């Protein structure tokens, strides 16, 4: 691979210089399925052979091979959320998991560059926890219906309407929203975060269903916001009951971003990591994950003897991230994710309060 000379002279403020200028642009390699590429990617295909037909692997393999070579040259680490497709999750990712865990793990690795294979708020969170690193997202349009349901200005108005009421904000939000927050939460620790306040009333935003589900577990009054995940809000209790009737003995595992009526018919409910751990620990013979369907494929690749029934609700934003876009991101150093330092300091504090909360 040949590096093009695009570096600039040193400047006083490197933030004003693009990542392409700081690191240089690299020419696109040949993407051919050669015998060498076949050999070097054979072990990776074994992980995804149940999801990618053998006839299609010659299209995927050159990208996988080029990305894995280039990330080492760039001193980059690739983060992949659980909702990424198996080719990304199993073949090029260095760190996998839920959004907060990805950001926390990335902050501990010795890498200059983070490639965020997820949605934009996740890349912002990585930047908050690794401000010294360059954070790239392969497609800047990879948004989130939940994150985009609320703004920092909305939170300021809520605080005016409910003075003195603590604001608990889901990590699935922008840095602008986090900056207006007392503390962040995840779907796994939301109850502990809510209970940490002495106040008998708590704002739990922006996911209405997450807030409704936690309200059933606490005596506190929970004030909500009408934000929803477009994947999880599509599931219905009637749909799941139909799956139970058609599949005797099936265990249904739900995500708390689903409506409470959906959670009521599930056998277990938990965060993405909680759902994964449940399957690994209990090994049900047949299971349905009430979440984005790529997660089931990624777990299935690691666990034998479990039959996954997949109500395939896809996240269109997560699916904007592809192998060709990851390669382009590494070659051209785009799209860089930056957070205004004035916002970042306050947003980081809300995340750190959550991380440091004794549970």
C-alpha positions in Angstrom: 0.0 0.0 0.0 1.4 3.4 -0.9 0.9 6.4 1.3 0.1 9.7 -0.5 1.8 12.8 0.8 -1.0 14.7 2.3 0.5 15.6 5.6 0.7 19.3 6.4 3.2 21.3 8.3 2.8 21.2 12.1 0.1 23.7 13.3 -0.6 25.1 16.7 -4.0 23.4 17.0 -4.0 19.9 15.5 -7.8 19.7 16.0 -8.2 22.1 13.1 -6.3 19.8 10.8 -8.3 16.9 9.4 -7.4 13.3 10.2 -6.5 12.8 6.6 -3.9 15.5 6.9 -2.6 14.3 10.2 -2.2 10.6 9.2 -2.1 10.8 5.4 -4.2 9.0 2.8 -3.4 5.5 1.5 -4.1 4.3 -2.0 -6.7 1.6 -2.4 -5.2 -1.9 -2.6 -6.1 -4.4 -5.2 -9.1 -6.4 -3.9 -8.6 -9.8 -5.6 -9.4 -13.2 -4.2 -6.0 -14.7 -4.6 -4.8 -18.0 -3.2 -2.9 -16.0 -0.5 -6.0 -14.1 0.5 -8.0 -17.4 0.6 -5.4 -19.0 2.9 -5.1 -16.0 5.3 -8.9 -15.6 5.7 -9.8 -19.3 5.8 -10.0 -19.4 9.6 -12.3 -16.4 9.6 -14.7 -17.9 7.1 -15.1 -20.8 9.5 -16.7 -18.4 11.9 -19.3 -17.1 9.5 -19.8 -20.0 7.0 -23.4 -20.5 8.3 -24.3 -16.9 7.3 -22.2 -16.2 4.2 -22.5 -18.8 1.4 -19.2 -20.1 0.1 -19.9 -18.7 -3.3 -20.0 -15.2 -1.8 -16.9 -15.4 0.4 -14.5 -14.4 -2.5 -16.3 -11.0 -2.5 -15.9 -10.6 1.3 -12.5 -12.0 1.8 -10.4 -9.3 0.0 -12.0 -6.6 2.1 -11.5 -8.6 5.3 -7.8 -9.2 4.3 -7.2 -5.6 3.4 -8.9 -4.2 6.5 -7.0 -6.5 8.9 -3.7 -5.5 7.3 -4.4 -1.8 7.2 -5.6 -1.5 10.8 -2.2 -2.7 11.9 -0.4 -0.2 9.7 -2.7 2.6 11.0 -2.4 1.5 14.7 -6.2 1.4 14.7 -8.7 -0.6 16.7 -12.0 -1.6 15.3 -15.0 -1.6 17.6 -18.2 -3.5 16.5 -21.5 -3.3 18.3 -23.5 -6.5 18.8 -25.9 -5.4 16.0 -23.2 -5.4 13.3 -23.3 -8.1 10.7 -21.3 -11.3 11.2 -18.7 -10.4 8.6 -17.8 -7.3 10.6 -18.3 -8.7 14.0 -16.3 -11.9 13.6 -13.9 -11.1 10.8 -12.4 -7.6 11.3 -13.5 -6.4 14.8 -11.0 -6.2 17.7 -13.5 -5.3 20.4 -17.1 -6.3 20.4 -20.0 -5.6 22.8 -22.6 -3.0 23.8 -22.0 0.7 23.2 -20.6 1.6 26.6 -18.4 -1.4 27.0 -16.9 -0.7 23.6 -16.0 2.8 24.5 -14.6 1.7 27.9 -12.5 -1.1 26.4 -11.2 1.2 23.6 -9.9 3.7 26.1 -7.6 1.0 27.6 -5.9 -0.1 24.4 -2.7 1.3 22.9 -4.1 2.6 19.6 -4.1 6.0 18.0 -7.3 5.5 16.0 -10.7 4.1 16.8 -13.0 2.9 14.0 -16.5 2.8 15.4 -18.7 0.2 13.7 -22.0 1.3 15.2 -24.0 4.5 15.2 -23.0 8.1 15.8 -23.7 8.5 19.5 -21.5 5.5 20.1 -18.6 7.2 18.3 -19.2 10.3 20.4 -19.1 8.3 23.6 -15.8 6.7 22.4 -14.4 10.2 21.9 -15.6 11.3 25.3 -13.7 8.5 27.0 -10.7 8.6 24.7 -10.3 12.4 23.9 -6.7 11.9 22.8 -7.6 9.3 20.2 -8.8 9.9 16.6 -12.3 8.5 16.3 -13.7 7.6 12.9 -17.2 6.3 11.9 -17.4 4.7 8.4 -20.7 6.4 7.7 -21.6 9.7 9.4 -25.2 9.2 8.5 -25.5 6.1 10.8 -27.8 7.7 13.3 -30.3 6.5 15.9 -34.1 7.1 16.2 -33.8 7.1 20.0 -30.8 9.4 20.2 -32.4 11.8 17.7 -35.6 12.0 19.7 -34.2 14.5 22.1 -31.8 17.5 22.1 -29.8 19.3 24.8 -32.3 22.2 24.5 -35.1 19.7 25.2 -33.4 18.7 28.4 -32.9 22.3 29.5 -36.6 22.9 29.1 -37.4 19.7 31.1 -35.2 21.0 33.9 -37.0 24.3 33.9 -40.4 22.5 34.1 -39.2 20.1 36.8 -36.7 22.1 38.9 -34.6 20.1 41.2 -35.7 16.7 39.8 -32.6 14.5 39.0 -32.1 13.8 35.3 -31.0 10.2 34.4 -30.2 9.9 30.7 -29.7 6.7 28.7 -26.2 6.4 27.2 -28.0 6.1 23.8 -28.0 9.8 23.4 -25.8 12.6 21.9 -23.0 14.3 23.8 -25.1 17.5 23.8 -27.8 15.7 25.8 -25.4 14.0 28.1 -23.9 17.4 28.9 -27.3 18.5 30.4 -27.6 15.3 32.5 -26.9 14.5 36.2 -25.9 11.0 35.4 -26.1 8.5 32.5 -27.4 4.9 32.7 -27.5 1.8 30.6 -30.3 -0.7 30.2 -28.5 -3.0 32.7 -27.9 -0.5 35.5 -30.9 1.9 35.1 -32.6 0.7 38.3 -29.5 1.2 40.4 -28.9 4.7 38.9 -32.6 5.7 39.6 -32.4 4.3 43.1 -29.2 6.2 43.9 -31.1 9.5 44.2 -32.9 10.5 47.4 -35.5 12.3 45.4 -38.9 10.5 45.1 -39.2 11.7 41.5 -36.7 11.1 38.7 -36.6 12.1 35.1 -35.6 9.0 33.1 -35.0 10.0 29.4 -35.3 9.6 26.5 -36.4 5.9 26.1 -40.1 5.8 27.2 -40.3 2.1 27.4 -37.1 1.7 29.4 -38.4 4.2 31.8 -41.8 2.5 32.0 -40.1 -0.9 32.6 -37.9 0.5 35.4 -41.0 2.3 36.9 -42.4 -1.2 37.6 -39.4 -2.0 39.7 -39.2 1.1 41.9 -41.4 3.2 44.2 -40.1 6.4 42.8 -42.2 8.4 40.4 -40.6 8.1 36.9 -41.1 11.0 34.5 -40.6 9.9 30.8 -39.9 11.2 27.3 -41.5 9.8 24.2 -38.3 8.5 22.6 -38.2 5.0 21.1 -35.8 2.6 19.4 -37.3 1.9 16.0 -36.2 -1.7 16.2 -37.6 -2.6 19.6 -40.8 -0.6 19.4 -42.0 -2.8 16.5 -42.3 -5.9 18.6 -45.7 -6.8 20.0 -46.9 -9.1 22.8 -49.3 -10.8 20.3 -46.4 -11.5 18.0 -44.3 -13.2 20.7 -47.3 -15.2 22.0 -47.7 -16.5 18.4 -44.1 -17.6 18.4 -44.6 -19.4 21.7 -47.6 -21.2 20.3 -45.8 -22.3 17.2 -42.6 -23.3 19.0 -43.3 -25.2 22.3 -40.6 -24.9 24.8 -39.0 -21.8 23.3 -37.5 -19.2 25.6 -38.1 -15.6 24.7 -35.5 -13.1 25.9 -36.4 -9.4 25.6 -34.6 -6.0 25.7 -36.0 -3.4 28.1 -36.3 -0.9 25.2 -39.4 -2.9 24.2 -42.9 -2.0 25.4 -43.8 -3.3 28.9 -46.5 -5.5 27.4 -43.7 -7.2 25.4 -41.5 -7.7 28.4 -44.4 -9.2 30.3 -44.5 -12.2 28.0 -40.7 -12.7 27.9 -39.0 -15.4 30.0 -36.1 -13.0 30.7 -35.3 -9.4 30.0 -32.0 -7.7 30.0 -29.4 -5.5 28.3 -27.6 -6.8 25.1 -24.8 -8.2 27.3 -27.4 -9.6 29.7 -29.2 -11.4 26.9 -26.0 -12.8 25.5 -24.9 -14.1 29.0 -28.3 -15.7 29.5 -28.0 -17.7 26.4 -24.4 -18.7 27.1 -25.3 -19.7 30.7 -28.6 -21.4 30.2 -28.2 -22.9 26.7 -31.9 -23.1 25.9 -32.6 -25.6 23.2 -34.7 -23.0 21.3 -34.6 -19.2 21.9 -35.9 -16.0 20.4 -34.0 -12.8 21.1 -36.4 -9.8 21.0 -33.8 -7.3 19.6 -31.9 -6.5 16.4 -31.5 -9.8 14.6 -27.8 -9.6 13.7 -27.1 -10.2 17.4 -28.7 -13.6 17.2 -26.4 -14.5 14.3 -23.4 -13.3 16.1 -24.2 -15.4 19.2 -25.1 -18.4 17.1 -21.7 -18.4 15.5 -20.2 -19.0 19.0 -22.7 -21.3 20.6 -23.6 -24.8 19.4 -26.8 -26.7 20.2 -29.1 -23.6 20.5 -31.7 -23.1 17.8 -32.4 -19.4 17.2 -35.8 -18.3 16.0 -35.3 -14.9 14.4 -38.0 -12.2 14.1 -35.7 -10.3 11.9 -36.1 -6.6 12.8 -33.0 -4.9 11.3 -31.6 -1.5 12.4 -31.2 0.5 9.1 -28.6 2.8 10.8 -26.4 -0.1 12.0 -26.6 -1.6 8.5 -25.1 1.5 7.0 -21.7 0.2 8.2 -20.2 -2.2 5.7 -16.8 -3.7 4.9 -16.2 -1.4 1.9 -17.0 1.7 4.1 -14.7 0.4 6.9 -11.9 0.1 4.3 -12.5 3.5 2.9 -12.5 5.0 6.4 -9.0 3.5 7.1 -7.7 4.6 3.7 -9.0 8.2 3.8 -9.3 8.7 7.6 -12.9 9.7 7.4 -15.4 10.5 8.9 -13.8 11.9 12.0 -16.0 12.4 15.0 -15.3 15.5 17.2 -17.1 16.9 20.3 -17.0 20.5 21.4 -14.7 20.5 24.4 -17.2 22.7 26.4 -19.8 20.0 25.8 -17.4 17.1 26.1 -16.3 18.0 29.7 -19.8 18.0 31.0 -21.0 15.0 29.1 -17.9 13.0 30.2 -18.8 13.8 33.8 -22.3 12.3 33.5 -20.8 9.1 32.1 -18.1 9.0 34.8 -20.7 9.4 37.5 -22.4 6.3 36.2 -19.2 4.3 35.9 -18.2 5.3 39.5 -21.6 4.6 41.0 -21.4 1.9 43.7 -24.0 -0.8 42.9 
